[in-house]
Amino acid sequence: MSEPLVPLSHVDAIIERVDAIIERKVKEVLGQMLGLSNHPKEVGTYPIAEAASRLGYEKPAQIYKDIAAGLLRVGHEVEDRRRPGRTKPRYFIDIAAAKSRLKQIPEKRRAL
């Protein structure tokens, strides 16, 4: 019989490391699935079509209604990136700022 590649004295340490890695990965995946992730806040601005799904809207048209109602404010949560001379706005949403605004109670979300 040949000698094992890993000495038996090291097997326990290897098993403990593998268990710790698996446990950390399982917690990470479960946290993401349940929305309890410890990852940093979502950063960046996205066009309305992509921001709608990230913010939990069913349709991008709902974001336009919230912008018109003053819930999401241009210059705060919303960037207007239209080209000079254009009339149609190209809105981009700051996801972190919009999520923060939407979490506020309605009394504190008054339009400016």
Secondary structure, DSSP 8 states (H G I E B T S, - for coil): ----SS-HHHHHHHHHHHHHHHHHHHHHHHHHHHT---S-----EEEHHHHHHHHT-SSHHHHHHHHHHTSS-BTTTEEE---TT--S--EEEEHHHHHHHHHS-GGG----
